[in-house]
Amino acid sequence: MGRNKGDRTKLSSAKTTTDSLRTTVPSSIVRQMKLNAGDRLEWQIESLDPGVVKVSIIRSKKTHSNGFE
C-alpha cells in the first residue's frame, strides 16, 4: 500500500484538566468525507510496525433528535 503525503495538523490541549488533545480536520478530508458540523467520527486504530499505525475514520451523521444514528 502506498503512502500519500497528507495534510499536517498541530495538536493542542482539549482541556487543561485532561490528557485529551485536539486537532483541526483538514479541509481536504472534510470535502472527501463530506463532513458537517455535528457529525461524529469513529476512530479505528491498527498497529502495523513500531511507530506506525493505520487509522480508519468512520463518519456517523447527526440525524435524530437524540443526536445520532
Number of C-alpha atoms within 10 A of each C-alpha: 3 4 5 6 6 9 10 10 11 8 11 11 12 12 10 8 7 8 8 11 12 12 12 10 12 12 12 11 12 12 10 8 12 12 17 12 8 12 14 17 13 10 10 10 11 10 10 9 8 6 6 9 11 11 11 11 13 12 14 14 17 15 11 8 7 7 11 12 10
